[in-house]
Amino acid sequence: QGQLVAFGGGLVQPGGSLRLSCVGSGFNFSRYGLSWYRQTDGKDRGMVAAIDPTGQIINYADSVNGRFTISRDNAQNTVFLQMNSLQADDTAVYYCKAWISPADVYWGQGTQVTVSS
């Protein structure tokens, strides 16, 4: 049974940085597209960044473009989200997702990011 485990969240001051990591196991990690999503209370989960299996095709939500960087290390079965210049609006639970088709998807458990002074 495949799973994803996300970690690296925490409390950071505005303007600060955090690096999230998500480790996959139990499935062929290198064949999957990978994404980070975030969700706040009362809102739908929204895509933050996505990277294809080769690492060559990357997309970002407009709200984080230029501040966040997604990357992957297939040898370590890990996807990263480097978050810089964090703002209060970035406060959310962050989830990683591995996908290869609509029927073949894994979600991590979520990690809380709080941006506050």
C-alpha positions as CSV (number, residue, x, y, z in Angstrom):
1,Q,0.0,0.0,0.0
2,G,1.5,3.3,-1.1
3,Q,1.7,6.3,1.2
4,L,3.1,9.8,1.4
5,V,4.4,11.4,4.6
6,A,4.8,15.2,4.7
7,F,6.8,17.2,7.2
8,G,8.5,20.5,7.7
9,G,5.7,22.8,8.6
10,G,5.8,25.1,11.5
11,L,5.5,28.7,12.7
12,V,7.4,31.4,10.8
13,Q,7.4,35.1,10.8
14,P,6.3,37.1,7.8
15,G,9.1,37.3,5.3
16,G,10.6,34.1,6.5
17,S,11.2,30.7,4.8
18,L,10.3,27.1,5.3
19,R,11.0,23.9,3.4
20,L,8.4,21.2,3.2
21,S,9.3,17.6,2.3
22,C,7.1,14.7,1.4
23,V,8.4,11.1,1.2
24,G,6.7,8.4,-0.8
25,S,6.8,4.7,-0.3
26,G,5.0,1.6,-1.6
27,F,4.6,2.8,-5.2
28,N,6.8,3.7,-8.1
29,F,7.5,7.2,-7.1
30,S,9.4,8.3,-10.2
31,R,6.5,7.6,-12.5
32,Y,4.1,9.9,-10.7
33,G,3.5,13.6,-11.1
34,L,3.7,15.4,-7.7
35,S,1.9,18.4,-6.4
36,W,1.6,20.5,-3.3
37,Y,-1.9,21.8,-2.3
38,R,-3.0,23.9,0.6
39,Q,-6.2,24.3,2.5
40,T,-7.6,26.8,5.0
41,D,-10.7,26.5,7.1
42,G,-13.9,26.7,5.0
43,K,-12.1,26.7,1.7
44,D,-11.4,24.1,-0.9
45,R,-8.0,22.6,-1.2
46,G,-6.1,24.5,-3.9
47,M,-3.0,23.5,-6.0
48,V,0.1,25.4,-5.1
49,A,2.7,23.8,-7.3
50,A,3.1,20.8,-9.5
51,I,6.0,18.9,-11.1
52,D,5.9,16.2,-13.8
53,P,7.8,12.9,-13.4
54,T,10.8,14.1,-15.3
55,G,11.0,17.4,-13.3
56,Q,10.9,19.4,-16.5
57,I,7.4,20.7,-16.4
58,I,6.5,22.8,-13.4
59,N,3.5,24.9,-12.7
60,Y,2.7,27.3,-9.8
61,A,-0.4,29.1,-8.6
62,D,-0.2,32.8,-9.3
63,S,-0.2,33.6,-5.6
64,V,3.1,31.8,-5.0
65,N,4.9,32.2,-8.3
66,G,8.4,33.7,-7.7
67,R,8.3,32.8,-4.0
68,F,7.9,29.1,-3.9
69,T,10.0,26.4,-5.6
70,I,8.9,22.8,-6.1
71,S,11.6,20.1,-6.8
72,R,11.9,16.4,-6.6
73,D,14.5,13.8,-5.9
74,N,13.4,10.5,-7.3
75,A,16.4,8.7,-5.8
76,Q,15.1,9.7,-2.4
77,N,11.4,9.3,-3.3
78,T,11.0,12.9,-2.0
79,V,9.3,16.1,-3.3
80,F,10.1,19.4,-1.7
81,L,8.5,22.8,-1.5
82,Q,10.8,25.7,-0.7
83,M,8.8,28.6,0.5
84,N,10.4,32.1,0.7
85,S,9.0,35.5,1.5
86,L,6.1,33.9,3.4
87,Q,3.0,36.0,4.0
88,A,0.1,35.7,6.4
89,D,-2.0,34.5,3.5
90,D,0.2,31.5,3.1
91,T,-1.0,30.1,6.4
92,A,-2.7,26.8,5.7
93,V,-2.4,23.0,6.0
94,Y,-0.1,21.9,3.1
95,Y,-0.7,18.5,1.5
96,C,1.4,16.6,-1.0
97,K,-0.1,14.6,-3.8
98,A,1.2,11.9,-6.1
99,W,-0.8,11.2,-9.2
100,I,-0.6,9.2,-12.4
101,S,-4.3,9.0,-13.4
102,P,-7.6,10.0,-11.7
103,A,-7.9,6.5,-10.3
104,D,-4.3,6.3,-9.0
105,V,-3.7,9.1,-6.5
106,Y,-2.0,9.3,-3.1
107,W,-2.3,12.1,-0.6
108,G,-0.1,12.9,2.3
109,Q,-1.5,13.7,5.7
110,G,-0.9,17.4,5.7
111,T,1.5,19.7,7.6
112,Q,0.5,23.0,9.2
113,V,2.2,26.2,8.1
114,T,1.5,29.3,10.2
115,V,2.9,32.7,9.2
116,S,2.6,35.1,12.1
117,S,4.6,37.6,14.0
